[in-house]
């Protein structure tokens, strides 16, 4: 009897161990295990600042007007003549001359002369009383065609266009200099007490 019960118990135990359909016991929860953290939310996109407006464009400035071309009037020496800044008027001082000259270029300032009734040049002396600060003065003898400086009907009016020999006053500024300059000269006629002093104001450009 005892042997039969032992065999039954053994068979039950073996059957229980080999039963594939038997449920595994539920795992015991660990009271010290932390719950998993929830996933972090995706970062929000940072809004970009609006583009800066383009600076207003300044209107194009008109180019300054070009200087008028310098008139090239040649003397009988082949040297260009200085150009009067303003024409002489009845109220102008005849002993002051205002002239435009080119920088670094030899230019004729004046060619004082006096003629007799036979259209012959009198001996005219020229002397520089005050030299310019930004240039040099040269005195040069040369031919001159008598200009129309006499009143119509004057006895010497018939001399206009005839050639005489006279002294040219030539000014040349320092190379590259632009601005104002000044000099003074004296002209006189040999045998006469007539002395003319001229002040010359130059605009060098």
C-alpha beads as a LAMMPS data file, in Angstrom:
LAMMPS data file: protein, C-alpha beads

205 atoms
204 bonds

1 atom types
1 bond types

-500.0 500.0 xlo xhi
-500.0 500.0 ylo yhi
-500.0 500.0 zlo zhi

Masses

1 110.0

Atoms # bond

1 1 1 0.000 0.000 0.000
2 1 1 2.745 2.321 0.917
3 1 1 4.656 1.489 -2.237
4 1 1 1.657 2.285 -4.483
5 1 1 1.103 5.743 -2.903
6 1 1 4.742 6.615 -3.340
7 1 1 4.627 5.706 -7.009
8 1 1 1.486 7.793 -7.531
9 1 1 3.098 10.770 -5.841
10 1 1 6.182 10.427 -7.975
11 1 1 4.196 10.224 -11.187
12 1 1 2.214 13.333 -10.307
13 1 1 5.389 15.236 -9.557
14 1 1 7.000 14.210 -12.833
15 1 1 3.914 15.041 -14.786
16 1 1 3.776 18.486 -13.206
17 1 1 7.398 19.207 -14.066
18 1 1 7.023 18.181 -17.718
19 1 1 3.652 19.904 -18.407
20 1 1 4.281 22.475 -21.194
21 1 1 0.978 24.224 -20.593
22 1 1 1.666 25.096 -16.979
23 1 1 1.765 28.980 -16.425
24 1 1 5.062 30.411 -15.120
25 1 1 4.696 32.247 -11.860
26 1 1 4.384 36.085 -12.195
27 1 1 7.595 37.938 -11.361
28 1 1 7.631 39.693 -8.061
29 1 1 7.850 43.473 -8.562
30 1 1 11.027 45.127 -7.217
31 1 1 9.895 47.826 -4.797
32 1 1 13.287 49.640 -5.140
33 1 1 13.346 49.885 -8.952
34 1 1 12.646 53.372 -10.344
35 1 1 10.016 53.803 -12.989
36 1 1 11.484 54.719 -16.427
37 1 1 11.477 58.454 -17.235
38 1 1 9.093 59.582 -19.977
39 1 1 10.823 60.521 -23.261
40 1 1 11.873 64.199 -23.582
41 1 1 9.694 66.228 -25.905
42 1 1 11.266 67.268 -29.227
43 1 1 12.842 70.774 -29.089
44 1 1 10.698 73.484 -30.514
45 1 1 12.224 75.265 -33.571
46 1 1 13.636 78.673 -32.695
47 1 1 11.929 81.296 -34.832
48 1 1 14.361 83.204 -37.066
49 1 1 14.325 86.999 -36.870
50 1 1 12.827 88.688 -39.886
51 1 1 15.415 89.832 -42.459
52 1 1 16.732 93.342 -42.005
53 1 1 15.348 95.767 -44.550
54 1 1 17.870 96.907 -47.140
55 1 1 19.271 100.375 -46.428
56 1 1 17.789 103.053 -48.625
57 1 1 19.924 103.740 -51.643
58 1 1 21.189 107.271 -51.881
59 1 1 20.480 109.008 -55.140
60 1 1 23.498 109.227 -57.394
61 1 1 25.158 112.600 -57.125
62 1 1 25.546 114.361 -60.394
63 1 1 29.153 114.768 -61.458
64 1 1 30.419 118.320 -61.137
65 1 1 30.426 120.154 -64.428
66 1 1 33.702 119.885 -66.253
67 1 1 35.841 122.969 -66.364
68 1 1 35.555 124.788 -69.657
69 1 1 38.442 124.097 -72.007
70 1 1 41.297 126.533 -71.710
71 1 1 41.422 128.692 -74.835
72 1 1 44.751 128.290 -76.587
73 1 1 45.720 131.659 -78.053
74 1 1 49.313 131.491 -79.224
75 1 1 51.718 134.395 -79.237
76 1 1 54.258 135.044 -81.968
77 1 1 56.769 133.235 -79.746
78 1 1 54.727 130.052 -79.978
79 1 1 53.890 130.363 -76.256
80 1 1 50.210 130.418 -75.220
81 1 1 48.731 133.611 -73.862
82 1 1 47.247 133.939 -70.399
83 1 1 43.501 134.509 -70.430
84 1 1 41.838 137.457 -68.754
85 1 1 39.612 136.369 -65.865
86 1 1 37.311 139.336 -66.387
87 1 1 37.327 141.929 -69.166
88 1 1 38.480 145.422 -68.381
89 1 1 35.659 147.878 -67.852
90 1 1 35.482 151.630 -67.456
91 1 1 35.587 151.240 -63.660
92 1 1 38.449 148.708 -63.646
93 1 1 41.853 149.783 -62.441
94 1 1 44.013 149.652 -65.589
95 1 1 47.066 148.922 -63.464
96 1 1 45.610 145.623 -62.179
97 1 1 45.466 142.502 -64.334
98 1 1 43.497 139.342 -63.462
99 1 1 44.530 136.326 -65.510
100 1 1 44.000 132.560 -65.728
101 1 1 47.040 130.355 -66.409
102 1 1 47.696 126.621 -66.603
103 1 1 49.786 124.923 -63.933
104 1 1 53.356 124.161 -64.982
105 1 1 52.951 125.772 -68.426
106 1 1 54.875 128.810 -69.655
107 1 1 52.349 131.495 -70.567
108 1 1 52.662 135.050 -71.855
109 1 1 51.369 137.536 -69.308
110 1 1 52.063 140.749 -71.162
111 1 1 54.143 142.326 -73.908
112 1 1 54.281 146.047 -73.166
113 1 1 55.266 148.260 -76.069
114 1 1 55.117 151.792 -77.377
115 1 1 55.383 152.872 -81.009
116 1 1 56.109 156.114 -82.781
117 1 1 54.251 157.640 -85.686
118 1 1 56.271 155.497 -88.113
119 1 1 54.963 152.287 -86.496
120 1 1 58.376 151.615 -84.991
121 1 1 58.760 150.232 -81.481
122 1 1 60.288 152.505 -78.894
123 1 1 62.831 151.106 -76.478
124 1 1 60.712 149.753 -73.612
125 1 1 62.317 148.632 -70.386
126 1 1 60.679 146.015 -68.151
127 1 1 61.634 145.337 -64.559
128 1 1 60.105 142.848 -62.101
129 1 1 59.369 144.608 -58.818
130 1 1 57.946 141.632 -56.929
131 1 1 58.416 137.997 -57.935
132 1 1 55.612 135.441 -57.647
133 1 1 55.577 133.016 -54.702
134 1 1 54.651 129.897 -56.695
135 1 1 56.342 130.370 -60.033
136 1 1 58.974 132.207 -62.026
137 1 1 59.121 135.105 -64.484
138 1 1 61.129 135.165 -67.706
139 1 1 61.692 138.198 -69.947
140 1 1 62.174 137.312 -73.600
141 1 1 62.560 139.469 -76.708
142 1 1 60.468 138.536 -79.708
143 1 1 58.272 139.723 -82.569
144 1 1 54.810 141.084 -81.914
145 1 1 51.988 141.913 -84.312
146 1 1 50.643 145.284 -83.208
147 1 1 47.140 144.657 -81.834
148 1 1 44.131 146.876 -82.442
149 1 1 44.520 148.868 -79.230
150 1 1 44.188 152.306 -80.813
151 1 1 41.039 154.295 -81.327
152 1 1 39.574 154.211 -84.806
153 1 1 40.849 157.235 -86.715
154 1 1 43.981 157.516 -84.569
155 1 1 47.163 158.367 -86.531
156 1 1 48.608 155.050 -85.301
157 1 1 45.573 153.007 -86.339
158 1 1 47.359 152.221 -89.597
159 1 1 50.053 150.401 -87.560
160 1 1 47.672 147.592 -86.530
161 1 1 48.964 144.216 -87.745
162 1 1 52.506 145.387 -88.427
163 1 1 55.357 143.533 -86.746
164 1 1 57.618 145.063 -84.116
165 1 1 60.107 143.686 -81.608
166 1 1 59.198 143.866 -77.924
167 1 1 59.733 142.273 -74.520
168 1 1 57.483 139.381 -73.467
169 1 1 56.754 138.735 -69.789
170 1 1 56.370 134.968 -69.361
171 1 1 55.105 133.269 -66.208
172 1 1 55.413 129.573 -65.325
173 1 1 54.011 128.130 -62.109
174 1 1 55.558 125.334 -60.072
175 1 1 54.663 121.923 -61.478
176 1 1 51.408 120.682 -59.980
177 1 1 50.632 123.931 -58.175
178 1 1 47.043 125.144 -58.328
179 1 1 45.808 128.233 -56.615
180 1 1 46.549 131.937 -56.605
181 1 1 49.754 133.804 -57.351
182 1 1 50.800 137.409 -57.686
183 1 1 53.634 139.542 -59.029
184 1 1 54.288 143.163 -59.925
185 1 1 56.308 144.701 -62.757
186 1 1 57.241 148.097 -64.117
187 1 1 57.529 149.187 -67.733
188 1 1 59.068 152.436 -68.908
189 1 1 59.871 154.159 -72.192
190 1 1 63.452 155.246 -72.706
191 1 1 63.709 159.020 -72.933
192 1 1 60.323 159.553 -71.275
193 1 1 59.317 159.883 -67.685
194 1 1 56.312 157.618 -68.206
195 1 1 56.483 154.646 -65.850
196 1 1 53.677 152.097 -65.625
197 1 1 53.438 149.704 -62.678
198 1 1 51.182 146.683 -63.114
199 1 1 49.940 144.299 -60.422
200 1 1 49.160 140.854 -61.841
201 1 1 46.752 138.506 -60.014
202 1 1 46.944 134.963 -61.321
203 1 1 44.561 132.039 -60.985
204 1 1 46.590 128.876 -61.625
205 1 1 44.539 125.852 -62.705

Bonds

1 1 1 2
2 1 2 3
3 1 3 4
4 1 4 5
5 1 5 6
6 1 6 7
7 1 7 8
8 1 8 9
9 1 9 10
10 1 10 11
11 1 11 12
12 1 12 13
13 1 13 14
14 1 14 15
15 1 15 16
16 1 16 17
17 1 17 18
18 1 18 19
19 1 19 20
20 1 20 21
21 1 21 22
22 1 22 23
23 1 23 24
24 1 24 25
25 1 25 26
26 1 26 27
27 1 27 28
28 1 28 29
29 1 29 30
30 1 30 31
31 1 31 32
32 1 32 33
33 1 33 34
34 1 34 35
35 1 35 36
36 1 36 37
37 1 37 38
38 1 38 39
39 1 39 40
40 1 40 41
41 1 41 42
42 1 42 43
43 1 43 44
44 1 44 45
45 1 45 46
46 1 46 47
47 1 47 48
48 1 48 49
49 1 49 50
50 1 50 51
51 1 51 52
52 1 52 53
53 1 53 54
54 1 54 55
55 1 55 56
56 1 56 57
57 1 57 58
58 1 58 59
59 1 59 60
60 1 60 61
61 1 61 62
62 1 62 63
63 1 63 64
64 1 64 65
65 1 65 66
66 1 66 67
67 1 67 68
68 1 68 69
69 1 69 70
70 1 70 71
71 1 71 72
72 1 72 73
73 1 73 74
74 1 74 75
75 1 75 76
76 1 76 77
77 1 77 78
78 1 78 79
79 1 79 80
80 1 80 81
81 1 81 82
82 1 82 83
83 1 83 84
84 1 84 85
85 1 85 86
86 1 86 87
87 1 87 88
88 1 88 89
89 1 89 90
90 1 90 91
91 1 91 92
92 1 92 93
93 1 93 94
94 1 94 95
95 1 95 96
96 1 96 97
97 1 97 98
98 1 98 99
99 1 99 100
100 1 100 101
101 1 101 102
102 1 102 103
103 1 103 104
104 1 104 105
105 1 105 106
106 1 106 107
107 1 107 108
108 1 108 109
109 1 109 110
110 1 110 111
111 1 111 112
112 1 112 113
113 1 113 114
114 1 114 115
115 1 115 116
116 1 116 117
117 1 117 118
118 1 118 119
119 1 119 120
120 1 120 121
121 1 121 122
122 1 122 123
123 1 123 124
124 1 124 125
125 1 125 126
126 1 126 127
127 1 127 128
128 1 128 129
129 1 129 130
130 1 130 131
131 1 131 132
132 1 132 133
133 1 133 134
134 1 134 135
135 1 135 136
136 1 136 137
137 1 137 138
138 1 138 139
139 1 139 140
140 1 140 141
141 1 141 142
142 1 142 143
143 1 143 144
144 1 144 145
145 1 145 146
146 1 146 147
147 1 147 148
148 1 148 149
149 1 149 150
150 1 150 151
151 1 151 152
152 1 152 153
153 1 153 154
154 1 154 155
155 1 155 156
156 1 156 157
157 1 157 158
158 1 158 159
159 1 159 160
160 1 160 161
161 1 161 162
162 1 162 163
163 1 163 164
164 1 164 165
165 1 165 166
166 1 166 167
167 1 167 168
168 1 168 169
169 1 169 170
170 1 170 171
171 1 171 172
172 1 172 173
173 1 173 174
174 1 174 175
175 1 175 176
176 1 176 177
177 1 177 178
178 1 178 179
179 1 179 180
180 1 180 181
181 1 181 182
182 1 182 183
183 1 183 184
184 1 184 185
185 1 185 186
186 1 186 187
187 1 187 188
188 1 188 189
189 1 189 190
190 1 190 191
191 1 191 192
192 1 192 193
193 1 193 194
194 1 194 195
195 1 195 196
196 1 196 197
197 1 197 198
198 1 198 199
199 1 199 200
200 1 200 201
201 1 201 202
202 1 202 203
203 1 203 204
204 1 204 205
